Every structure is written in structure tokens, then in C-alpha cells.
């Protein structure tokens, strides 16, 4: 019974995090591409600290993971998370956000973080 309550608490926490439109959009975008903070700042027209705060919350919950490439930190969806199947089932009901990356590329604002 205690395990069920813990799972419900974790699911509620994830839903609360994803209740923020920016974080939900980030997670949907990370479902198809990896991104660095600099790309999200361009896409969301937000400051780097604001983007980093959203990503930190998602990382602390185990929803996203980060990998260092040189001086850059690249974020991706944590598909090894126990809650990934739950998150993936939510994401399949959302429209693709891939156009946001295309818009950034078309504006010449995509930053190569390689």
C-alpha cells in the first residue's frame, strides 16, 4: 500500500512539473531531438537562467538527463527513467514541436553546440 502511495505521489509530481507549458513543450521537443540551453533560449525567447531553471527541475525529477560535449551541456529525454513509459504515453497525445527547431534554423539562429 505504501508503494502505491509513493507511485501516486511521484506521478502527481511529474504531472505538476509538466503542467507548466514551457516544460511540457521542452519535454515534447526532447522526445525527438537533443538540445542545449542556447537553442532553447532562442526557441522560447527566454533568458539562459530561466531556461536552465526549467531544465534543472526536469533533471531533478529524472525526466531529462544531460551530457557534456566540450563546453556545452546537451539535454535529452531520460528514456531509462521508471516514469518514461508514463511520460511517453502523455507525449503521444501532443502535437509535434519539431517546427520550432526548423523556424530557428530558417532564421539562422540555430547555434551549433558541437
QUISULQUI-V962532 format. One record per residue. SS is DSSP state (H for helix, E for strand, C for the rest). PSI is psi as a letter, one per 20 degrees, with the letter a starting at -180 (999 if undefined). NEAR is the number of other C-alpha atoms within 10 Angstrom. Layout:
# QUISULQUI-V962532
SS;PSI;NEAR
SS;PSI;NEAR
This chain:
# QUISULQUI-V962532
C;h;5
H;h;7
H;h;8
H;g;9
H;g;10
H;g;11
H;g;12
H;g;12
H;g;12
H;g;14
H;g;15
H;h;12
H;g;13
H;g;18
H;h;14
H;g;10
H;g;18
H;i;19
C;i;11
C;p;12
H;h;10
H;g;14
H;h;17
H;g;18
H;g;18
H;g;25
H;g;25
H;g;22
H;h;22
H;i;18
C;h;21
C;i;13
C;q;13
C;q;14
E;q;20
E;r;22
H;g;20
H;h;21
H;g;21
H;h;22
H;h;16
H;g;17
H;g;17
H;i;13
C;l;10
C;r;13
C;q;13
H;g;14
H;h;11
H;g;12
H;g;21
H;h;17
H;g;11
H;g;15
H;h;22
H;g;16
H;g;14
H;h;22
H;g;17
H;h;10
C;i;16
C;j;18
C;h;24
E;r;23
E;r;20
E;q;18
E;p;12
E;p;10
E;n;11
C;c;9
C;i;8
E;q;15
E;p;17
E;p;19
E;q;21
E;r;22
E;p;26
C;n;19
C;i;16
C;i;12
C;q;15
C;h;11
C;j;17
H;g;16
H;h;12
H;g;12
H;g;21
H;h;15
H;h;10
H;g;14
H;h;17
C;i;11
C;i;8
C;q;11
C;q;9
C;q;14
C;j;16
H;h;14
H;h;10
H;h;15
H;h;19
H;g;13
H;g;13
H;g;16
H;g;12
H;h;10
C;i;9
C;k;9
C;j;14
C;p;17
C;p;12
C;o;10
C;j;15
C;999;10
